[in-house]
Amino acid sequence: MRYRLSPSILAADFTRLGEEIQRTEEAGAEYLHIDVMDGWFVPSISFGQPLVTSIRPDSRQFFDVHLMVQDPERYIGDFAKAGADGITVHAEACRHLDRALSQIHEAGCRAGVALNPATPLSVLDYVYQKTDMILIMTVNPGFGGQKLIPEMFGKIRTLRQRLDEMGLETDIEVDGGVNRDTIVPLLEAGTNVCVAGSAVFRGDIGQNVRVLNGLLGDYERRRES
């Protein structure tokens, strides 16, 4: 299992977005997390597929697109064409989750399902085989800079246990409150993809990425030894 950092551009300085994305890539971040918010499923509005199209030519990173939008099936094809490598939809926002996951695969992308903090794991019971990544929201979605909800550690541990019992190597991603203090406990609970916004883009971006990647690498080496 690979352990990866996915910097969230929601926390970047949009007057210098291209430059800040480049810094994350140069420092070793293989993923880039792109939060799309519609002002309906979540209170905030962020950006759409034109932004993904504009930054795609200048980055070799895996574009980890998180659709925090109602009825995301309407946009899967557009984001795939814009350059998404993985598309994650919220179980709470889909009319037909199974169909949405099929659409993502048909568009040539890895398929993810996101669950809000209060959403039970049982909604995944019949789609595990179609899911490449499960995103556990460790804060309520819609705003950056929130503190991690501690009850989510148990949810992550339960999910990893279920995946292990089924023999699945599905990625578990977490989004919300990831920083230098919380990242290792999240890995110990079963996470292997960590979204970080403020912890990357506040201060020295390159140094922040290197520190967080160092913690990921140290943990991965301990598991392998």
Disulfide bonds with the S-S distance in Angstrom:
none
